[in-house]
């Protein structure tokens, strides 16, 4: 089950061109391409005739020709040419089309009721394209794990001391103060970790400072799984402006129940023209996300077998407050108890931890 009335990231803008690109999203094979005018298009990838994948076909002007029997489909998913017999197009010969919006360097698709597909519901990731103030590196990771498991991992950053030891972990994170806030459907899971040594990757970025720092990790989550992390370090007791910070984009798009497209980016407001810093962050993300998070989360998925999260009756501990809140919002959206199209202040509140959960 997925949230249908929501925007999902299908690709980075740079991935979509005049070449046909397929991507599985919420168990649907989607075909992406650009029209001759540059607009991004998203239609179903499965031909309704003999179910051939359209991405193996040809893009001819603004229509896609099926590679199997030559049926042609336009950017709205309608079959516009049948090269066989009298050329009559069967009424059912069409593929679905999805509203596509290009924003913040990403292609966003709406999978539900198109009448409520408001572009204003797309969360703010403008840092990705703010080249005056930020330098951004990013990429995509395919994880063999359910998207909500990955959300749990990102909203609950207490794991970094253990999973990311030697890169992003520090003892101060474990004893830091955690606070969960909710504003409409947006959840903030914030962690303040004062007076401790910086995690190794952060110490290196901070000029091998080597002395105690205050460390913050503030995650903003919007459904279904769009996250922006404000994270940094500053000398103990000093304003955050005296330190160093980055904005981390973590956007999850479910491919299937057990596979997720993870769109990540690091946007930094320092050393904007230093390719060595680009490389350092790319290496840190590869080591932490691909080398540590990915195998852990995929192992969790294997251990769950064919059971759902709720069926396994997970034990909850204090750092889970943010993850529990996000899961309850998703459950309410799927059940129809609330909608992304309205400001539903009580969504996810029932039986959830208090809005402020500090420890």
N, C-alpha and C positions, 0 to 999 in steps of 0.2 A: 504494500500500500504506500502511495506517495501523496504528497500535497499536490493537487492538480492546479488549483488557482494560485499560481506562483510563477515568478520568473526564475529560470535556471540558466546558468552559463553553459553555452554549448562549445565555445572555443575562444581563443584569443583572436582579436581582429586580424592579426598577421597570418593566422592559419587559414583564413577563408579567402579564396581567390577565384579565378576562372577555372581552376581545377576542381573536380568533384571530390568532396570530402564526406565520409560517412562517420557518424558517431552514435553510439548507443546511449540513450537517455531515458531513464525510467522505463526500461524494458522495450523501448521503441527505437528502431533503427531510423535515424534522421539523416537526410542528405542536405549538405550545406554547399552553397556556391554564391558567387556574385553575378548579378545581372550586368549587362553591358553598361548600365549607368552607374555601376558601383554598389548598388544596394545589396545587402546580404539577404539571402533567401534560405528558408528551411522548409523542406517538404518531406513526406514519408519516403523512405528509401526502398520499400518493397513494392514491386510492380503488382497490380491487382490481377494480372492475367495468369502468369505462371510463377509469380513470386520471385523473379530475378532481382538481384540487387542493382538498383539504378546507378550506383556509383561506378559500375563496370561499363556504363554506357558512354554516350557522347553528349557534350554540351554544345548545342547548335543555336547560336544567338542566345535567346533567353529560354529555350526549351531543352529538355533532357530527353534523349532518345534511349529507350530501353535496349540493352545489348542483346536481348533474346529474340524478340519479334518486331522490334522497331516502333512500338507505340511511343508517342511523344507526349510529354507532360510539361505544362507551363509553370511559372513561378507560384501560381495559386494552387497547384496540384491537379488541375483539370487536364484530362486527356484531350489534346487538340488535334491529334492526327492518328488515324488507324490505317496503315498502308495495305490492309487486306480486304478482299471481297469488294463490297460496295462502298467501303470506307466509313460506314456508319459507326459512330462511337457509342458503345453501350453506356447506358445511363450510370451504371455503377463503376465505370472505368475512371477512377480518380484516386489520388492519394491524399492523405491529410496535409494541411499546411499549417504552419505555426507562426504567429506574429514574431518577428525578429527585430530587435532594437540593438543598435551599435552604440555602446556607451562605455566610457572609461577604458577604452582599448579592449573591450570584451563584446562578444555576441551573446545577447540574452534572448531566450525563447520563453514564450508563455504557453503552457500546456493545458489550460483549462478553458473556462467560458471567455470567449474573446471579447464579449461586450464589457467585461470588467478588467480588461488588460490595461491598466493604467501605468504609463511609463514612470509616473511619480513614485511608484512602489519599489523601483529599483534602488537599493541602498547606495549610499555615497562611497564610491571608491575613486574619487577624483584625484587622489594622490598618484594614481597610476599614470596619469597623463599630465601632471603638473611638472613639466620639465624645467620650469624656472626655479622651483624650490626643492625638487627631489630628483634623485637619480634612482631608476628602478631597474631591477633585474628580476626575472621570473621564469616560470615554466609550468609544466604539467606532469603529474605523477599518476599513474594508474595503479590503484590499490585494490587488492582482492579482499576487501572488507566492506561491510555495510557503512553507509555514510554517517549514520547516527553514532556508530562506534568511534569514528574519527572525530565527530563533533565532541563526544565525551572527552576524548584525548586533548582537544584544543581548548575547550572551555575549562577543564580542570588541569591547570598547569602545575599541580603539585607533583606530577610524575617526573618532571624534568631532572630532579636531583638523582633519580634512579635510572631512568631510561637514557638520559642524555649526560650521564657522568663523563666528565672530561671535555665537554663541549659547551652545553648550555646550563648544566646543573650547578647548584650551589647549596650549601647547608642553610643559607639565609632564606631560601625559598620555602623550605619546609616549615620554618617557624614564622613566616610572614603572616600578615593579617589579610584575610580573604573577605570580600564583600560582594554580595550579589544584589543587583538592582534591576528592576524591570520598568520600562517605559513603553506602554502600549504592548506591541509584540517584540520589542527590542530588549534583549537581556544583556546586561553588563556584568561580567565576572572579573573583578579587579583584585589584584594581589600586590600588596606593598611590603617590601622586604628590606628593612633598614639595617645599616651597620653590619655588613658582611663582605667578604671578599667577592669580587665580581666573578661570574661564571667565566671559564677560560676564554671562550670566544669573545665575550664582551671585554674582558681585560685586554686582549690583543687589540681590539678595535679602539680601545681607550688609551692607546699608547703604552701598553704594559704598565698600567698604573700601579698595581701591586699593593694598594692600600684599601681599607674598607670603603665601601660605597653604599648608597641607597639604591635599591633596584626595584623597578616597578614593571608589572605585566598586566595591562588592562585590555581585556578582550570584549569587543562588541559583537553580538550575534543577532542576526535577523533571519527569520525562517525563509526557506527550509534549512539552509546551512551556509550563510554568507557571513564571514567573520573578518574583522579588522582588528589587529593587535597593535596597541601603542605600548612599546617596550623600550626600556633604556636604563642607564645607570648614571649617577652623579655622585661627586664626593660627599661623604656622609655629612648631613646637615645643611648641604648647599641646595639652592634652587635647581630645579630640573634643567633650567636653561644653561647651567654651568656644566652639564654633562653631555651625554651623547645618546641619541635615540633613533629608532626606526619605526616605520609603520609596516606591519606585516599583513599582507592579504592572504587569507585562507578561505577559498571558496570551494565547496564540495558539491558535485553534481552526481547523483546516483546513476550509474549505468544499469545496474540490476540490483537485486536484493543483496548480493554479496560482492559487488564491484563498484568502485567509485572513481570518478575523474576528480583529481585534486589540483586545482589551479592555485599556484602560490606565487607570491611576489614579495620582494623587499624593496621598500622605498625609503631612501635615506636623505637627510637634509645636509649632508656634509660630504666633502671630497667628491663633488659632483663630476669632476673630470678625471678621476683617477681609476683607470681600468684595473689596477691591482686590487682596489677595494671591491670592485665588482667580482673579481675572481675569488677573493677571500669569502665573500658572502655566499657565492655559488657553491664553494667547497664546503662551507659550514652547513648549508641547507642539505646538500647531498649527503653529508656525513650524518646529520641529525634526522632528517626526514626519511631519506631512502635507506640509510644504513641502520637506523635505530627504530624510528616510529613504524615504518612499513613492516618489517619482519614481526614486530610485537603485535601490531593490530591484525595482521594476517594470521598469526598464530592464535590470537583470541578468536577470530572467526572460525578457524578450524576446530577449536575446542568447543565452540558452541554447537557444532554439528548442524542438525536441521531444526534446532530449537530457537525460538525467538528470545529476545532479551528478557521480556516479562515472564515467559514460561520458565526460565532458569531461576527466577526469583533472586536477583542479585542482592547481596548485602550492601548496604549504603554506609558510607563514612562521611565525615564533615566536609571534605573537599568536593563532594558530589553535588553540592547545592545548586551550582550553575547548570550542570549537565541535566539534573532532574528537572529544573525549570524549563530548559529547552525541549526536553522530551515531552513534557506535558503540553507545551504549546503545540508541538507537532501533532500529538494525539488529538488535541482539540480541533486543529485545522482539518485533519483527515476525517474526523467524525462529523464535522460541520458545526461544531459548537461555537466556532468563531471563524473569522474570515480575514485574509490578508488585505482585503479591499476596504476594511473599516478599521478605525482605531478602537480595538476591543481591549480595554484596559484590564479586564479580568481574565483574559485568555491565559490558561496555564496556571492560574492562581489556586484553583481548587486542590486542597490537600498538599499544596506545594510548600517548600520552606518559606520563611518570612522574606519579604523583599530585601531586608538587610540581614545578611547572615555572616557575622564576623567571628573569626577565631584566630 
